[in-house]
Amino acid sequence: MNYEVTVISPGVHSLAIWDSSWNSYNNCYLLKRDHEVIMIDCGKMEHDEALLDALRGLGIGPLEVTQFIATHGHEDHVGASSLFENALKWIHTQDTHRLTEQQRPGFHEIASEDGELCGLSYTLLGHHTDGSIALFDPVTGCLFCGDHICFFGAETQTDGFLTFGSELRTNTRNFVRQWSNSPEDRSAYRFDRYISGLQSLSRHDAAFLATGHGPVLTRQIAEFLTSLVDSQHP
């Protein structure tokens, strides 16, 4: 199997497409809401058949997608966006330059640092890329954070793709702690901006943390995010 489809909450699915070149999952998300079918991220173009097959399994054709939102402009998040010919497509203005010339005319720009789009609230995080955003679904409590936090290369956990992820949480806290202890890395990789993004994420009453790569976390999300902020070197 080259993808995994997981029910996160009623009407919300993760479609994790396996990328053998990276030995990791590239995560896409489908939300069915009233008369809208919303895709958040879509993986690389070369994995379009796996994405289409995953969608077919949910009874969705690509032309039924009405909205596409990119958490940021990297190819593993926007590469297959051309599949959704009938969708309104959205990306933050700070990442528009990352689209190809062929992609750019089909996208609308998100111009503000926060607001609402398709019933989801969005916040500019601006760390992984300048235009990276997080999206929060107040209906289900799903927090889509793109690659601000991701579990790149992580395998499916023993309790499934939707997991509490104790080891993942511990590893992430250790990573942030090590990062914070290096003045060079703090400066080179905009550590303060990263922490600011974590603080923004932790303000949501999230039940699920849907990342850009790897498993989706469930339960105690705000506590986990706060623990990452607190794990930095004082």
N, C-alpha and C positions, 0 to 999 in steps of 0.2 A: 504493500500500500504506500502511495507517495503523498498522502495527505491524511489529516485527521479532522473530523468534524465533531464538535462538542457543543452540547446545549449548555450555555452559561446560565441563562434564565429564560423564562417563556418569551419567545420572540427574539432572542439574541443567541447567535451561534458564532463560535470561532471556527474558521477554516484555516487550518495550519498546513501550509504547503511545504513539503520537504525539499530542501535545496541541497543536493548531493555535493555541489561544488563548495559549499560552506559547511556541510555537515551540520545543518541547523534547520529549524522550521522558520519560515517567513509567515507571519500571522496576518490574516485578513478577518474582518468581522462583518456579519450580516445582521441587520436589524429590520424586522417587519413591524411597522407601526401605522395603524389606520390605513391610509391609502398610499403610504410611502414604503419603498424598499430601499434601505440605505446600506451602502457598502462603505466601510472604513478600511482603507488600504487594500491593496490587491496583488501584491507580489510582483515578481519579474514577468516580463512578456514571455520568456521561454517556458514558463510553467503554466501558460494559459489553459492548456488542456486539462491539467489537474484541477485548476480552479473551476473551469466549466463543469467538470464531472462532479465536483463537490457541490456546486450549486444545483445541478440537476438532481442530485440526491435529496435536496431540500425542496424540489419542485419549482425551482426558480430558473428562468432563462435570463441571459445577460441583458436582453432588451426590456426586461421587467424592472431592472434596477432604476430607480427614479433619482437617487442622489448618490454621489460619490464624494467622500471627504478624505483627503490625504492628511495624515498626521505630520508628514514632512515630504520633501521632494526627492528622496533617494529612490533609485530605480526599483529596489525591492519593495517599495510601497506604492509606486505609481506606474510601474512598467506595463502592467496589463490593463490600464485604465481605458484604452481604446475599445475594449470589449463592450463597454457600457455606452452604446451610441445614443440612447435616449435619456441618459442621466444628466442632471446638472452636476458639474464637477467643481470642487472647491479646493483651494490651497492658499496658505497664507502668502501675502504679497512678498514677504521676505524670502520665500522659496520659489517664486515663480521662475527665476533664472535657472533653476535646476531642471526644469522641464525641457524636453526636446522641442525643436521648432515645430514638429508635427503635433505634439501634445498641447502646446501653449494656447492655440486659439480656442480649444475646447474647455478651458478652465476659467472659472470666475475667481476673483481674488478676495480673500478675507483680509480686510485692511486694519482692523482694530486689534487691540491686545486682549480683549475679552468681549464676550457677547453670547448670542444664542443663534444656533443654526439647526434647522430641522428638528427642533425640540430638544436639542442637546446644548449644553453650555460649553463654551470653549475658552481656553486660556493660552496665551502665548507663553511658552517655556523658554524658547530661544537658546537652548544649550546644544543639543545634538546637532541641530542646524539652526541658523538664525530664525527660520520660520517654523520650527517645531511647535506643535500645539498639542494640548491634551483636550479630550472631550469627555464630558460627564453626562450620563443618562440618568436624570432624576427619577425616572419611572422604575428602573431596575437596580439602580445603584452601581452600574457598570462604569468604571473609570478607564478610559482608553488613553494610555500614556505614550504611545509610540515607542521610540527607542530611548526615552529619558531613563527608563528602567527597562531592561530586557534580559532574558535568560538565554543568551546566544549559545547555541550548541547543547543546551540542556535537553535531556531525553524525557520522554513521558515518565511521570512519577509513578510509584507503586499504587497510589490511589487515583491515578488517571491524569488526564491533561488539565482538568480542573482540580486544583490541589491546594492544601494549606501550605505546602512547600517549606517545611522547617529548614531543611538544608539549604534551599535556595535563599531563604531570608538570611540565614547565618552567613553564607558566602557573600551576599551583597553588603551586609553590614561590615564584614571584614575588609571588603574591597574599598568601601568608602573610608574606613578608618586608615587603611594604608595610604590611600590617595591623599588624605588630609595631612598626613605626616611628612609629605614631600613638598617643600616650598616650591621647588621647580615645577612639579606636576600641577600644583594648585594654580600657579600662574599660567602655565602653558595650556592647560585644559579647562580653564575658566571654572574652577571649583566653586567659587562663590555664586556664580550663575546657576550651577547645578543645585546647590543647596537651596537657593531661592525658589527654584522650580519644585523641589521636594516640599517646601513649605506651602506652596500654592496647592499642590496635589493633596496634601494632608488635610486641607480645610474642607474637603468633600466628605460627605457621609457615605463612603464607598463600601459596597459589599463585595465587589470583585475588582481586581486589578488586571486589566487586559493589556499585555505588553506587546512589543513589536516582534519578539522572537521567543519561542518556548512557551512553557506552561502558563496558564492563567491562575492567579492566586485568588483564594476565597477566604473570607473571615479576617477580622482584625486588620483591615487594610490601613486605616488611619494610624493605628498603633505601630504598624510596621514602618510606615513612611516617617513617622515621628522618630522612631528608633534610628533610622538612617541619619536624620538630622543630628540627633544626639550623639551618634557614634563618631562624629568628626573630632579631631584633636582640638582641645580648647585653646 
